[in-house]
Amino acid sequence: MKKVLPFFTLLSLAVAAGWRWQSCRTQISFAFAWQQAQFRSPQMDRKAVMEALDHQRRLTEAVPATFRPDLDLAVKAEFEIWHKQFEKGATDLQTRLSWQGETKASLKQTIQDDLRAQAWLEKRLQELVPPITEAQALVWFTEHAEQLRLPTKFHVAHIFLSRHEPTRPNRSSEIQALHEQLTSGKTSFAELAARHSEDSRSKDRGGDLGWLSATRMPADLIQAVNAQKVGETSPPIETKLGWHLLRVSARQASRLPHFAEVREEIIAMLGQQQREIALDHVN
């Protein structure tokens, strides 16, 4: 449902990232921008980075001299975030400043310039893009509801033995013994999970994994979960991850969402699309 145009992505990286991109005046600043682009969006190429930096430069130059928002606190906060990155102390900090061709004073000015350009861009977009109405969102929902279909969900608990135990490459007998304890009624699922499950995230919750769908489970595990009857404990199941005893306590069938459930998301998505279109008209 969410469609982010490449141009807007580039602009967001160039402008919303603010001072971290620095200036495009020197090769050093391009190298820094390229490094940051690869970190945030590995699919970007050098041409895209240059275009983004050039757009940032043109946007900065277009900000009217009379536009002077109060940015003192924002500049201070950004500078402090930057400063805290240097755990090795003043030497490490000075090395980075030199590499970027900056001093502390010039860096603060760069931060202020970029935040000012960002604030100007936001002001222009607010002027050009009217708020999305609920009626517009409802029209989109009516036409595209199937795209928002919620998948089948399962409330799952498991007892898990990992296959990453070097001294025990095959743990079929162990999981079978745990299953026999359950079927004998000598202990509860939650107690057995707390004592024996090797899933640290769920063992202290009785093995509870919460609500899961196919998008959040490996294919072989979701296949086993889908075949399991609600309220019953599965026989031992082997997957690529290891060995499981599964219990599905509830199941929710796939359904279309109600408009109220997705209203805010649709409004945000339509607003984003309108902002992307408006970027072409920002001077």
Secondary structure, DSSP 8 states (H G I E B T S, - for coil): -----HHHHHHIIIIITGGGG--SSSHHHHHHHHHHHHHH-TT--HHHHHHHHHHHHHHHHHS-TT-----HHHHHHHHHHHHTT-TT-HHHHHHHHHHTT--HHHHHHHHHHHHHHHHHHHHHHHHHS----HHHHHHHHHHHGGGG-B--EEEEEEEEEES--TT-S--HHHHHHHHHHHHHTSS-HHHHHHHH---TTTGGGTTEEEEEEGGGS-HHHHHHHHHS-TT-B---EE-SSEEEEEEEEEEE--B---HHHHHHHHHHHHHHHHHHHHGGG--
